[in-house]
Amino acid sequence: MTDQALEAAIAKLTNDGAAPSVIAAFVDRYARFAGGETGYLHEADLRPLTDPPLLEDLPLDSGAVEALAQTAVVRLNGGLGTSMGLAGPKCLIPVREGLTFLDIVVRQLLALRAAHGVRLPLLLMDSYNTSAGTLAALQAYPELPVDDLPLDFLQSREPKLLADTRMPVQWPADPGLEWCPPGHGDFYPSLHASGLIPRLLAAGFRY
C-alpha cells in the first residue's frame, strides 16, 4: 500500500532540488511522525548531570591542542527572531555592550586562534532566511575566512504537512510559506549535501 502523502512530499522535495541525503532524512522523520512519535523528551524521564567538571579545571595538554588544530567549528544559525518581534536573524540581536550574539561567537573564535595558533574555521549552518543577513554582518571580520572554505552552508528545507491528511501544504499566494527548516537534527544531512565534508578532510580537518 502506497502512502500518497509521502509520495507527494518526496516529489515536492525532488522538484525543489533536495539532495538524496536530505530526502532520506525526511522519509525517516515522516515514518516516525506517521507512527505516532511526538519527538518530545518529557522532563520526568530525564535525570540531571550532577557535578560535571568545569572546563577551566581540565588540563589542556599537547594532544588537545593538536586536536584543536584539526577542528572546524560548526554553529547552528538558522533561527529568526520572529518571537521577539524581529524580522532578521536571531544572531544579530545586540546582547552585551552593543555586541550581537554573532559578534561574541566570532570574537571568541578569533581569540582561540590567537591563543593556540590554529586555523579553526567557522561554518554556520544558515537557513534560507538567515544566510544573506548573517554574511553581510560577517563582512566586519575580514580575517575570519580560512583558505577557500565558505563561512556558511544552507540548512535544507522540507514541506509543511497538513495535520489531518499529512499532505504537503499548498499556499499559492506565498509559496515560501509552504516550507519550514527541519531543525537542529538536519545538521548531518545538510553538511553532507553541501559537499563540505571532503573539502574539510582534504584541508586537514577531522573534528
C-alpha positions as CSV (number, residue, x, y, z in Angstrom):
1,M,0.0,0.0,0.0
2,T,1.5,3.3,-1.0
3,D,1.4,6.5,1.1
4,Q,0.2,9.2,-1.2
5,A,1.1,12.0,1.2
6,L,4.7,10.7,1.5
7,E,4.9,10.4,-2.3
8,A,3.7,13.9,-2.7
9,A,6.2,15.3,-0.2
10,I,9.1,13.4,-1.9
11,A,8.0,14.7,-5.2
12,K,8.0,18.2,-3.8
13,L,11.4,17.8,-2.3
14,T,12.8,16.4,-5.5
15,N,11.4,19.3,-7.6
16,D,13.0,21.6,-5.1
17,G,16.4,20.1,-5.8
18,A,16.8,18.4,-2.4
19,A,19.8,16.1,-2.1
20,P,19.2,12.3,-1.6
21,S,20.6,12.5,2.0
22,V,18.0,15.3,2.7
23,I,15.1,13.3,1.2
24,A,16.2,10.1,3.2
25,A,16.3,12.1,6.4
26,F,12.8,13.5,5.7
27,V,11.4,10.0,4.9
28,D,12.8,8.8,8.3
29,R,11.2,11.7,10.2
30,Y,7.9,11.2,8.3
31,A,7.8,7.5,9.2
32,R,8.3,8.4,12.9
33,F,5.6,11.0,12.7
34,A,3.2,8.7,11.0
35,G,4.0,6.0,13.6
36,G,2.8,8.3,16.4
37,E,6.2,9.5,17.7
38,T,5.9,13.0,19.2
39,G,9.6,13.9,19.4
40,Y,9.2,15.1,22.9
41,L,11.5,14.3,25.8
42,H,9.5,14.7,29.0
43,E,11.2,16.3,32.0
44,A,10.0,13.4,34.2
45,D,12.1,11.0,32.0
46,L,15.3,13.0,32.3
47,R,17.9,12.9,35.0
48,P,20.3,15.8,35.7
49,L,24.0,15.5,35.2
50,T,25.4,16.3,38.7
51,D,28.8,17.9,39.4
52,P,30.2,17.9,35.9
53,P,33.9,19.1,35.7
54,L,34.5,22.7,34.9
55,L,36.2,23.4,31.6
56,E,38.7,25.7,33.3
57,D,39.7,22.9,35.6
58,L,40.5,20.5,32.8
59,P,44.2,20.2,31.7
60,L,44.9,21.4,28.1
61,D,47.7,19.0,27.0
62,S,49.5,18.8,23.7
63,G,47.0,16.3,22.4
64,A,44.2,18.7,23.0
65,V,46.0,21.5,21.1
66,E,46.8,19.1,18.3
67,A,43.1,18.1,18.0
68,L,42.1,21.8,18.1
69,A,44.4,22.3,15.0
70,Q,42.2,19.8,13.2
71,T,38.9,21.2,14.3
72,A,36.3,23.2,12.5
73,V,33.6,24.9,14.4
74,V,30.0,24.5,13.1
75,R,27.3,26.5,14.7
76,L,23.6,26.4,14.0
77,N,22.4,29.7,12.8
78,G,19.0,29.2,11.1
79,G,16.7,30.9,13.6
80,L,14.8,34.2,13.1
81,G,13.9,36.5,15.9
82,T,10.2,36.5,15.0
83,S,9.1,35.5,18.5
84,M,10.9,38.7,19.7
85,G,9.3,40.9,17.1
86,L,12.2,40.9,14.8
87,A,12.4,40.1,11.1
88,G,16.1,39.2,10.8
89,P,18.5,36.5,12.0
90,K,18.4,36.0,15.8
91,C,22.2,36.0,15.9
92,L,22.2,39.8,15.1
93,I,20.4,40.8,18.3
94,P,22.6,43.0,20.5
95,V,23.1,41.3,23.8
96,R,26.2,42.8,25.5
97,E,27.7,46.3,25.2
98,G,26.4,46.7,21.7
99,L,27.8,43.3,20.6
100,T,25.5,40.8,18.9
101,F,25.4,37.0,19.5
102,L,27.3,36.7,16.2
103,D,30.0,39.3,17.3
104,I,30.6,37.3,20.5
105,V,30.9,34.0,18.7
106,V,33.3,35.4,16.2
107,R,35.5,37.1,18.8
108,Q,35.7,34.0,20.9
109,L,36.8,32.0,17.9
110,L,39.4,34.6,16.9
111,A,40.7,34.7,20.5
112,L,41.1,30.9,20.4
113,R,43.0,31.1,17.1
114,A,45.4,33.7,18.6
115,A,45.9,31.8,21.8
116,H,46.8,28.5,20.2
117,G,48.0,29.3,16.7
118,V,45.3,27.3,15.0
119,R,43.2,27.9,11.9
120,L,39.8,26.9,13.5
121,P,37.4,27.8,10.7
122,L,33.8,28.9,11.5
123,L,31.0,27.3,9.5
124,L,27.5,28.5,10.1
125,M,24.5,26.3,9.2
126,D,22.2,29.0,8.0
127,S,18.7,28.7,6.8
128,Y,17.3,30.3,3.7
129,N,16.0,33.0,6.0
130,T,19.3,33.9,7.7
131,S,22.1,33.5,5.2
132,A,22.2,36.9,3.5
133,G,21.9,39.0,6.7
134,T,24.5,36.9,8.5
135,L,27.1,37.0,5.7
136,A,26.6,40.8,5.4
137,A,27.3,41.2,9.1
138,L,30.4,39.0,8.9
139,Q,32.0,41.4,6.4
140,A,33.1,43.3,9.5
141,Y,35.6,40.4,10.2
142,P,37.7,40.1,7.0
143,E,40.2,37.9,8.9
144,L,37.6,35.2,9.6
145,P,37.6,33.1,6.4
146,V,40.0,30.2,6.3
147,D,41.5,29.2,3.0
148,D,38.7,28.7,0.4
149,L,36.2,27.4,2.9
150,P,32.8,29.3,3.0
151,L,31.5,30.9,6.1
152,D,28.2,29.1,5.9
153,F,26.2,26.3,4.3
154,L,22.5,26.1,3.9
155,Q,20.2,24.0,6.1
156,S,17.7,22.1,4.0
157,R,14.0,22.8,4.0
158,E,11.1,20.4,4.0
159,P,7.4,20.8,3.1
160,K,5.0,21.6,5.8
161,L,2.3,18.9,6.2
162,L,-1.4,19.2,7.0
163,A,-2.1,17.7,10.4
164,D,-5.2,15.7,9.2
165,T,-4.1,14.3,5.9
166,R,-0.3,14.7,6.1
167,M,-0.4,16.1,2.5
168,P,2.1,18.9,1.7
169,V,0.6,22.4,2.4
170,Q,-0.3,24.4,-0.7
171,W,-0.1,28.2,-0.4
172,P,0.0,29.7,-3.9
173,A,-0.1,33.3,-2.7
174,D,3.2,32.9,-0.9
175,P,4.9,29.5,-1.8
176,G,7.7,30.2,0.7
177,L,5.2,29.6,3.5
178,E,4.8,26.0,2.3
179,W,8.3,25.2,3.7
180,C,10.0,25.0,7.1
181,P,13.5,24.2,8.3
182,P,13.8,20.7,9.8
183,G,15.6,21.8,12.9
184,H,18.9,21.1,14.6
185,G,18.9,17.4,13.6
186,D,19.3,18.4,10.0
187,F,23.0,19.1,10.6
188,Y,24.4,15.9,9.2
189,P,22.2,15.6,6.0
190,S,22.8,19.3,5.2
191,L,26.5,19.1,5.8
192,H,26.7,16.0,3.6
193,A,24.6,17.7,0.9
194,S,26.8,20.8,1.0
195,G,29.9,18.9,-0.3
196,L,32.0,20.4,2.5
197,I,33.0,17.1,4.2
198,P,35.6,16.1,1.5
199,R,36.9,19.7,1.4
200,L,37.3,19.8,5.2
201,L,39.1,16.4,5.2
202,A,41.3,17.5,2.3
203,A,42.3,20.6,4.3
204,G,43.3,18.5,7.3
205,F,40.2,18.9,9.5
206,R,39.0,15.8,11.3
207,Y,36.7,17.1,14.0
